[in-house]
Amino acid sequence: MVSAEPALPEAHDPSQPSVARMYDYYLGGTHNFAIDRAAVSAVESALPEIRPIALENRAFLRRTVRWMAKQGIAQFIDIGSGLPTASNTHDVAQQLNPAATVVYVDIDPTAVRQAREIIAAQRQQARVGVVRASALHPGDILAHSETARLIDFRRPVGVVMMALVHFFLPAQYEPMFAAMRNALAPGSYFAMTHGTRDGRSVDVVERTERVYAMTPTPLYLRSKAEIGPIFQGLEMVEPGIVKVDKWKMDEAEEGECQPEVTGIWYGGVGKVV
């Protein structure tokens, strides 16, 4: 049975900051309000390197999507996507394959509504869909009408989870990954970034975790040894799980400005075999 989400609010609430719009502002986007920019200023006062952190994460997304598209992946699911702005998944995939299809997934109703408006303004509705769902309920993603319209699970899929899994405990993300792996055809890929405490001072780690402890989504910075098992059951693409500035830098677009190296991200791509 194909599911659909509950009705979304009729309008944005400009009195509340949105994590998705804040991230858009970090990346230099324009789909944000004054309340979001004020919230970003508050985060920057506690974590001054937040913009380079966001830019480095987005650069890794571009390289992984570009690499997967070169392997023949023509359909993508981007979970925890936020707003599809500033060189997001469909922009990169469709540069290599104009027929590529993308489903964006986010739990934030404001982000979902704005994402749909952005996709409509770009006249991309035929190839790009937006689903409101929780990453922790993969069945809702897999069975959604937009997913059914755009994704053929008989063929390989590229699943993108950037800066997402570090908000979950193992008891939450392990069943999520198992359900997604079971649904995907061999030759599919998972691409992921995860925040780490490796190589970071105790002060920076504590400051970062304190910032997110004040939000509904606490952050769990993990070591490489703790991140590795998340890819269990997948065949790792070389060079494996590495700091993101070590992952296939040759996949950066020619002339692309490379962001500052922050050292906070591990990234990797795993293949379903």
N, C-alpha and C positions, 0 to 999 in steps of 0.2 A: 504493500500500500504506500502510495506517495503522500508525504506529509507536507503541510504548509505551516508557517509560523503564526502565532497570534497576531492580531492587528497591532500595528505600531502606533505610537503617539502621533497626533495630527500635525504637530509642529515642534521645532527645536525649542529647547529651554535655554535662552541666552544667559540666564542667571547662574547656570552651573557649568563649570569647565568640563570638557570632554577629553579623556585620555587620547582618543584618536585625533582630535583637532590639535591637541598639544603636540603630538608627534608630528603632525603635518607642519606645525610651526617650527619645530626643531629642524626639519628638513628643508625649510625655506619655502614651504607652500603658502597658499593664500586662502585656504578653506578653514579659517579659524576666526574666533571672535576676540574682543578685548579681554573677556573673562579668561579665555584660554591663555592669552599672552601674559596676563597677570599671574596665572598659575605657573607658567613656565619660569617667570622671574623668581618666584618663590622656590622652585626646584633648583634653579641655578645657584641660588644663594647657599644651598646646602650641598649641591653637587655641580660645581662649575663646569665639569667636563661633559655634561649631559648632551650637548649638541654634537661634539665629535663622536661620542658613543653612538648616537642615533645615526649619524652619517656613515660611520664605519659599518654598522649593521645593514644599512640600505645598500651599500656598495657590494657587500657579500651576497645579498639577495639578487642583485643584478647579475653577478657573475654566475651564481648557481643556476638561475633560470636560463641564462644564455647557454651555459654548458648543457643543461638538460635538453634544451631545444635542439642543439646540435646533435644530440644522441637520438633524435627523432621523436621526442616527447612533444605532442601537439595539444595536450589538455592538462590543465593545472587546477589544483585546489589550494588556495592560500588561506590558511586557518589563523585567526587572530590578526587579520589583515589591516584593520584600521581603515583609513581613507585611501582609495586608489589614486594617489597623487604622487608627484615627484618621482617619476620613473619607476612605477610599480610593475607588478608581474605581467599584466597584459601588454604594457608598453614594450617591455623587453622581448617577450615571447613573440609578439606580432611583428617585430622588426625582422625576425628570422623566418617566421611563418605567419603570413597575414590571416590564415584560417584558424590559428590557434584559439582555443576556447579556455576561459578562466572562470572559476567560481570563487568569489571572495566570501569569507565567513567571518563574522564578528558577532559578539554577544551584545554590544552596545547599540541600543535602538537608534540613538542619534547618529552614530557612525553609519549604520545601515541605511538610514534614510538619506543622509548626505551622499553616501557612496552611490546610491541609485540615481540621485540627481546628477552626479558627476558623470556617470556612465551614460545617462540619457543625453546630457549635453554633448558628449563625445560621439553620440549616435553609435554606441557599441553594444546595444542591448542584444543584438543577434548572436554575439559571440562571448559576451561577458554577463555574468549574473552575480547577484549579491544575496546571501543567505544570512538570516539572523539565527544563530544557534551557538550553543556552548561547545567548546572543544572537548569538554568532558562528557558530552553526549554525542558520540560520533554517529550513532544510528540516525539521529535527527538530520545530520549533514548528508549522510549517504542516501537517505530516503527522500530528501527534499525535492520538490518539483523542479526547482532550478538546476539542481545537480543532475536529475534525471534528463533534463533537456539538453545539458551541455557536456556531460561526461558519460562516456561509454566505458564501463568497467571491464569490458572484454579486452580492451586495449590498455597499454601502459599509461599511467598517470604520474605527473610530478606533484608531490604534496610538499607545500612550503609551510614551515612553522618557525617564523623568525621571532626571537625574543619573547617566546611564549612559555616553553616548558618549565623555565625557572620560577614560574608562579605556582607550580603544582608540586605536591608531594608524590613520592613513588606510587602510593596506593591509588592516586588519581590518574597519573599519566600512563602507568603500565597497562591497564585495561583499554585506555584510549588508543595506544599504539597497537595493541593486539587486534582490536576491532578493525582499525584501518588497514593493517597488513593483510588480514584475512579477506578484505574486500578488494584488494588490488591485484591486478594481473602481474605475472612475472615480467620483469623489465621495468617496473615502476620504480620511482625514486622518492625518498624522503630527504629534504634539505632542512637543516635546523641550525639556529644559533642559540647559545646558552651562556648566560653570565657566569663568570668564574671569580673565585678568590685567589687562584694561583697567581703568584707574582705581584699581588697587590698588598699594600700595607694594611695592617690591622685597622688603622684609623680610616682608610678609604672604604674598606669592606663594611665596617660598622656604620659609617656615615651613609653609605648607599642603602644598606638594609634599613636604617632608621627612616630615611625618606619614604620608602615604600611601606614601612610599618604603619605610617599615618594614612594609608590608602586602604581600600577594600581588598587589595591584591598584594599581600606580603611577598617579598622576594627571597628566593633561596639560592644564593650564590654557591656553586659547587666546584669541586676539584675535577680535573680531567678524569681521574679514576672513578669518580661518581657519575660523570656524564657518559662514559663509555657504555655502560649497560643499557642506557636508553635506546641504543641502536641494536640491541640484541635481536638476532634473527635476520639481520640485514647484512649484505656484503658491502663493506665500506669501499667507497671510491677513493683512490689515491688522491691526496696524501693522508687520508684518514681524518681523525679528529685533531684539528690543529687550531692555533690562534688564527683568526680569520685573515690576517694579512699574509699568511703563508699558504692560503688555499687558491691555487690556480689564478694567480694575478694576471696571467696572459689572457684570461677571459674578460678583462676589463675592456670596454669599448675604446677604440682608438681616440686619443685626445681627452679621455675621461679624467677629470681631476681626482686624484686619490686622496681620501680623507686621512686625517691624522690617526696614527696607530695608538689606540688606547690600552690595548692589552686586556680588556675586560671580556672579550668574546672568544669562546671556542665555537667552531663551526664544523660541520661535516655533512656529507651526502651518503646515504645508504641505499643500496639497490635491493629490491625484492627479487629473490631467486627461487 
